[in-house]
Amino acid sequence: MKARSGDIGAILAFAMLTLIWGYNWVVMKIALDYSSALDFAVLRSIGGAACLILICLAVRQPLMPSAPGRVLLLGLLQTTGFTGLVTLGLETEGAGKTAILAFTMPFWVLIFAALALGERVRDWQWLAVALALTGLALLIGPWDASLRTPGSLLAVAAGACWGGSVIVAKKIPMQSRWELIPITAWQMALGAIPLMLLLPLVDRPPVEWTGVFVAALFFNILPANALAWLFWLYIVSRLPAGVTGLSALVIPVIGMSAAWLQLGERPSGLEGAGMVLILLALGVLSLRGLWRWQQGRPITR
């Protein structure tokens, strides 16, 4: 498949997006050396929402999204659920392993779409599901308490919340993709409220406002939230869904590789096998999406 000249910018944006979101797993892990998971989740969510609201004002996009009730549910799943759980998981689990477990999201989408939208699991999707479930079993080791850590289970739950948020997002009416900005801003702000209510109920150390923590927080607020979402809007308007779906494969690979190189994380034999199987499953889904796009058929069926 030859890229058109007009797609070069979108391909570069795709590369930047995967690098930013992939490396952010390491950044988040480092930030938790200076802050509790709950404090960091609240700070990054509120900061990200504020940034996106400023972008809405800059591009003259209406601030109030349609279907506010669904946006609230989206916030509870995507920010309270995914962001909160994945940050809590990172407190006790490695960045690479957490990234892989959280990116089981596409398989949760298949399950929830079958239950809520009546979409059937088809052909190669069954192979992807089988590979993912086997990989998941190896990663969290139901038979091995040393693998079945709270952080692992929280990361899986985060992936499920993320998958549920995808289904909810499908039900939010949008006239243009630019509406994703206020929707994302509001779901972050609304989803941060339950996390904020938990703050006085949890015994936690104070935030250490060191240069490293401020840099990590800045990275999560600006490049990993505001800038990355702008990249995403540009990408989905220029590239086919089969290509953008590759991000679910590339991002956890970058996160796992960066954690290996920078943090010295080394998965055990079973964990490594589980990671490989989940990545193979993501690869099957991505290749299936590309093939169906080239055939001019719906990506998700």
FISERO-959397 format. One record per residue (C-alpha): y, x negated, z negated; residue in three letters; residue number from 1. Coordinates in steps of 0.05 Angstrom, whole numbers, padded with zeros to 5 digits, m for minus. Each point is the difference from the previous one (the first is absolute). Layout:
// residues N
SITE:c2:c1:c3:res:n
SITE:Y:X:Z:ALA:NUM
...
This chain:
// residues 301
SITE:c2:c1:c3:res:n
SITE:00000:00000:00000:MET:1
SITE:00065:m00032:00023:LYS:2
SITE:00061:00012:m00042:ALA:3
SITE:00062:00026:00035:ARG:4
SITE:00063:m00041:m00009:SER:5
SITE:00030:00057:m00040:GLY:6
SITE:m00058:m00006:m00049:ASP:7
SITE:00013:m00073:m00018:ILE:8
SITE:00051:00018:m00054:GLY:9
SITE:m00049:00051:m00030:ALA:10
SITE:m00056:m00052:00000:ILE:11
SITE:00045:m00050:m00036:LEU:12
SITE:00020:00055:m00050:ALA:13
SITE:m00074:00014:m00010:PHE:14
SITE:m00013:m00073:m00015:ALA:15
SITE:00058:m00003:m00049:MET:16
SITE:m00023:00065:m00034:LEU:17
SITE:m00072:m00025:m00011:THR:18
SITE:00026:m00067:m00027:LEU:19
SITE:00048:00034:m00048:ILE:20
SITE:m00049:00053:m00026:TRP:21
SITE:m00058:m00049:00000:GLY:22
SITE:00036:m00054:m00040:TYR:23
SITE:00030:00051:m00047:ASN:24
SITE:m00067:00005:m00037:TRP:25
SITE:00011:m00071:m00024:VAL:26
SITE:00074:00014:m00016:VAL:27
SITE:m00020:00061:m00042:MET:28
SITE:m00053:m00040:m00037:LYS:29
SITE:00052:m00055:m00017:ILE:30
SITE:00051:00052:m00023:ALA:31
SITE:m00049:00026:m00051:LEU:32
SITE:00004:m00067:m00037:ASP:33
SITE:00070:00021:m00020:TYR:34
SITE:m00004:00075:m00006:SER:35
SITE:m00048:00055:m00019:SER:36
SITE:m00032:00038:00057:ALA:37
SITE:00037:00064:m00020:LEU:38
SITE:00068:m00033:m00003:ASP:39
SITE:m00010:m00034:00067:PHE:40
SITE:m00026:00064:00034:ALA:41
SITE:00062:00038:m00024:VAL:42
SITE:00050:m00054:00019:LEU:43
SITE:m00029:m00010:00070:ARG:44
SITE:m00004:00075:00013:SER:45
SITE:00071:00017:m00023:ILE:46
SITE:00028:m00061:00036:GLY:47
SITE:m00037:00017:00064:GLY:48
SITE:00024:00072:m00003:ALA:49
SITE:00072:m00022:m00009:ALA:50
SITE:m00005:m00048:00059:CYS:51
SITE:m00029:00053:00046:LEU:52
SITE:00054:00050:m00021:ILE:53
SITE:00053:m00052:00020:LEU:54
SITE:m00035:m00008:00067:ILE:55
SITE:00002:00076:00009:CYS:56
SITE:00074:m00001:m00011:LEU:57
SITE:00009:m00059:00047:ALA:58
SITE:m00038:00034:00058:VAL:59
SITE:00030:00069:m00016:ARG:60
SITE:m00067:00030:m00015:GLN:61
SITE:00000:00063:m00044:PRO:62
SITE:m00020:m00018:m00072:LEU:63
SITE:m00037:00064:m00018:MET:64
SITE:m00070:00003:00030:PRO:65
SITE:m00034:00064:00023:SER:66
SITE:m00057:00028:m00041:ALA:67
SITE:00023:m00029:m00068:PRO:68
SITE:m00063:00027:m00035:GLY:69
SITE:m00045:m00040:00046:ARG:70
SITE:00045:m00061:m00007:VAL:71
SITE:m00009:00006:m00076:LEU:72
SITE:m00076:00003:00008:LEU:73
SITE:00005:m00060:00047:LEU:74
SITE:00039:m00038:m00053:GLY:75
SITE:m00051:00016:m00054:LEU:76
SITE:m00056:m00027:00045:LEU:77
SITE:00034:m00058:00034:GLN:78
SITE:00047:m00027:m00054:THR:79
SITE:m00027:00026:m00067:THR:80
SITE:m00072:m00006:00024:GLY:81
SITE:m00004:m00057:00050:PHE:82
SITE:00057:m00045:m00023:THR:83
SITE:m00013:00013:m00074:GLY:84
SITE:m00075:m00009:00003:LEU:85
SITE:00000:m00060:00047:VAL:86
SITE:00051:m00036:m00044:THR:87
SITE:m00040:00014:m00062:LEU:88
SITE:m00062:m00025:00036:GLY:89
SITE:00034:m00065:00018:LEU:90
SITE:00012:m00014:m00074:GLU:91
SITE:m00074:m00015:m00010:THR:92
SITE:m00028:m00010:00071:GLU:93
SITE:00013:m00051:00054:GLY:94
SITE:00051:00014:00055:ALA:95
SITE:m00050:m00009:00057:GLY:96
SITE:m00053:00045:m00030:LYS:97
SITE:00052:00053:m00018:THR:98
SITE:00027:m00001:00071:ALA:99
SITE:m00069:00011:00030:ILE:100
SITE:m00017:00056:m00048:LEU:101
SITE:00067:00035:00010:ALA:102
SITE:m00010:m00004:00076:PHE:103
SITE:m00061:00045:m00005:THR:104
SITE:00055:00051:00012:MET:105
SITE:m00022:00016:00073:PRO:106
SITE:m00069:00021:m00025:PHE:107
SITE:00030:00046:m00053:TRP:108
SITE:00042:00029:00057:VAL:109
SITE:m00064:00016:00038:LEU:110
SITE:m00030:00035:m00061:ILE:111
SITE:00063:00039:m00018:PHE:112
SITE:00013:00019:00073:ALA:113
SITE:m00070:00029:00004:ALA:114
SITE:00012:00040:m00063:LEU:115
SITE:00072:00022:00010:ALA:116
SITE:00011:m00001:00076:LEU:117
SITE:m00069:00016:00025:GLY:118
SITE:m00004:m00066:00039:GLU:119
SITE:m00071:m00024:00008:ARG:120
SITE:m00024:m00071:m00009:VAL:121
SITE:m00025:m00022:00069:ARG:122
SITE:m00039:m00054:00037:ASP:123
SITE:00022:m00070:m00021:TRP:124
SITE:00037:00028:m00061:GLN:125
SITE:m00068:00009:m00033:TRP:126
SITE:m00015:m00074:00008:LEU:127
SITE:00069:m00017:m00029:ALA:128
SITE:m00012:00046:m00060:VAL:129
SITE:m00069:m00030:m00012:ALA:130
SITE:00027:m00071:00003:LEU:131
SITE:00058:00017:m00045:ALA:132
SITE:m00043:00034:m00053:LEU:133
SITE:m00049:m00058:m00001:THR:134
SITE:00058:m00049:m00006:GLY:135
SITE:00031:00041:m00055:LEU:136
SITE:m00065:00000:m00039:ALA:137
SITE:m00004:m00076:00005:LEU:138
SITE:00072:m00008:m00021:LEU:139
SITE:00000:00044:m00062:ILE:140
SITE:m00074:m00011:m00017:GLY:141
SITE:m00022:00064:m00036:PRO:142
SITE:m00059:m00041:m00027:TRP:143
SITE:00044:m00058:m00024:ASP:144
SITE:00052:00009:m00054:ALA:145
SITE:00033:m00066:00018:SER:146
SITE:00018:00029:00069:LEU:147
SITE:00013:00071:m00023:ARG:148
SITE:00068:m00018:m00030:THR:149
SITE:00055:00050:m00016:PRO:150
SITE:00044:m00034:00052:GLY:151
SITE:m00052:00011:00055:SER:152
SITE:m00008:00074:m00018:LEU:153
SITE:00075:00009:m00002:LEU:154
SITE:00007:m00032:00069:ALA:155
SITE:m00052:00047:00029:VAL:156
SITE:00036:00060:m00032:ALA:157
SITE:00065:m00026:00030:ALA:158
SITE:m00033:m00001:00069:GLY:159
SITE:m00022:00072:m00011:ALA:160
SITE:00071:00021:m00019:CYS:161
SITE:00027:m00035:00062:TRP:162
SITE:m00051:00036:00043:GLY:163
SITE:00020:00066:m00031:GLY:164
SITE:00073:m00015:00013:SER:165
SITE:m00015:m00010:00074:VAL:166
SITE:m00029:00071:00003:ILE:167
SITE:00062:00028:m00035:VAL:168
SITE:00046:m00038:00046:ALA:169
SITE:m00033:00033:00060:LYS:170
SITE:00023:00067:m00028:LYS:171
SITE:00074:m00019:m00006:ILE:172
SITE:00038:00025:00061:PRO:173
SITE:00043:m00053:00034:MET:174
SITE:00046:00007:00060:GLN:175
SITE:00004:m00076:00009:SER:176
SITE:m00032:m00062:m00029:ARG:177
SITE:00067:m00018:m00032:TRP:178
SITE:m00013:00055:m00050:GLU:179
SITE:m00053:m00046:m00029:LEU:180
SITE:00057:m00039:m00033:ILE:181
SITE:00027:00057:m00045:PRO:182
SITE:m00071:00025:m00011:ILE:183
SITE:m00022:m00070:m00023:THR:184
SITE:00062:m00008:m00043:ALA:185
SITE:m00010:00066:m00036:TRP:186
SITE:m00074:m00008:m00010:GLN:187
SITE:00014:m00068:m00032:MET:188
SITE:00054:00029:m00045:ALA:189
SITE:m00040:00062:m00020:LEU:190
SITE:m00065:m00038:m00008:GLY:191
SITE:00035:m00050:m00046:ALA:192
SITE:00019:00055:m00050:ILE:193
SITE:m00070:00007:m00032:PRO:194
SITE:m00004:m00077:m00004:LEU:195
SITE:00067:m00001:m00035:MET:196
SITE:m00022:00054:m00049:LEU:197
SITE:m00059:m00044:m00019:LEU:198
SITE:00043:m00061:m00017:LEU:199
SITE:00017:00019:m00072:PRO:200
SITE:m00072:00019:m00013:LEU:201
SITE:m00030:m00066:00019:VAL:202
SITE:00002:m00063:m00042:ASP:203
SITE:00022:m00055:00048:ARG:204
SITE:00037:m00067:m00001:PRO:205
SITE:00072:m00002:00023:PRO:206
SITE:00016:m00020:00071:VAL:207
SITE:00015:m00074:00008:GLU:208
SITE:00058:m00002:00049:TRP:209
SITE:m00016:m00069:00027:THR:210
SITE:00019:m00024:00069:GLY:211
SITE:m00072:00008:00023:VAL:212
SITE:m00004:00072:m00024:PHE:213
SITE:00067:00019:00031:VAL:214
SITE:m00022:m00031:00066:ALA:215
SITE:m00066:00039:m00002:ALA:216
SITE:00036:00065:m00017:LEU:217
SITE:00050:m00013:00057:PHE:218
SITE:m00058:m00012:00048:PHE:219
SITE:m00032:00066:m00020:ASN:220
SITE:00064:00040:00005:ILE:221
SITE:00030:m00027:00064:LEU:222
SITE:m00050:m00034:00048:PRO:223
SITE:m00063:00036:m00025:ALA:224
SITE:00033:00069:m00004:ASN:225
SITE:00065:00011:00038:ALA:226
SITE:m00009:m00052:00055:LEU:227
SITE:m00075:00013:00008:ALA:228
SITE:00010:00075:00008:TRP:229
SITE:00052:m00013:00055:LEU:230
SITE:m00051:m00045:00034:PHE:231
SITE:m00052:00055:m00007:TRP:232
SITE:00045:00053:00032:LEU:233
SITE:00014:m00047:00058:TYR:234
SITE:m00074:m00017:00008:ILE:235
SITE:m00027:00072:00001:VAL:236
SITE:00052:00019:00052:SER:237
SITE:m00021:m00056:00047:ARG:238
SITE:m00074:m00016:m00011:LEU:239
SITE:m00062:00045:00003:PRO:240
SITE:m00033:00024:m00064:ALA:241
SITE:m00061:m00043:00015:GLY:242
SITE:00043:m00062:m00004:VAL:243
SITE:00039:00020:m00062:THR:244
SITE:m00067:00017:m00033:GLY:245
SITE:m00016:m00075:00003:LEU:246
SITE:00049:m00009:m00057:SER:247
SITE:m00053:00029:m00047:ALA:248
SITE:m00045:m00059:00020:LEU:249
SITE:00051:m00057:00005:VAL:250
SITE:00040:00013:m00064:ILE:251
SITE:m00058:m00007:m00050:PRO:252
SITE:m00025:m00061:00037:VAL:253
SITE:00069:m00033:m00009:ILE:254
SITE:00002:00022:m00073:GLY:255
SITE:m00069:m00028:m00014:MET:256
SITE:00015:m00065:00037:SER:257
SITE:00067:m00010:m00034:ALA:258
SITE:m00032:00013:m00069:ALA:259
SITE:m00054:m00051:00017:TRP:260
SITE:00050:m00053:00022:LEU:261
SITE:00057:00011:m00050:GLN:262
SITE:m00034:00029:m00062:LEU:263
SITE:m00067:m00035:00007:GLY:264
SITE:m00039:00066:m00001:GLU:265
SITE:m00072:m00011:00020:ARG:266
SITE:m00044:00062:00007:PRO:267
SITE:m00072:m00003:m00024:SER:268
SITE:m00057:00006:00050:GLY:269
SITE:m00007:00075:m00009:LEU:270
SITE:00075:00011:00001:GLU:271
SITE:00007:m00041:00063:GLY:272
SITE:m00055:00039:00034:ALA:273
SITE:00032:00065:m00021:GLY:274
SITE:00068:m00021:00027:MET:275
SITE:m00031:m00020:00067:VAL:276
SITE:m00035:00068:00007:LEU:277
SITE:00063:00039:m00015:ILE:278
SITE:00039:m00042:00050:LEU:279
SITE:m00055:00011:00052:LEU:280
SITE:00006:00075:m00014:ALA:281
SITE:00076:m00003:00010:LEU:282
SITE:m00012:m00038:00064:GLY:283
SITE:m00047:00053:00026:VAL:284
SITE:00052:00055:m00013:LEU:285
SITE:00055:m00041:00033:SER:286
SITE:m00042:m00016:00062:LEU:287
SITE:m00021:00073:00005:ARG:288
SITE:00073:00021:m00002:GLY:289
SITE:00019:m00050:00054:LEU:290
SITE:m00058:00022:00045:TRP:291
SITE:00018:00074:m00008:ARG:292
SITE:00073:m00014:00015:TRP:293
SITE:m00019:m00037:00064:GLN:294
SITE:m00043:00060:00019:GLN:295
SITE:00059:00046:m00011:GLY:296
SITE:m00036:00037:m00056:ARG:297
SITE:00024:00019:m00070:PRO:298
SITE:m00005:m00060:m00048:ILE:299
SITE:m00026:00038:m00060:THR:300
SITE:m00055:00041:00033:ARG:301
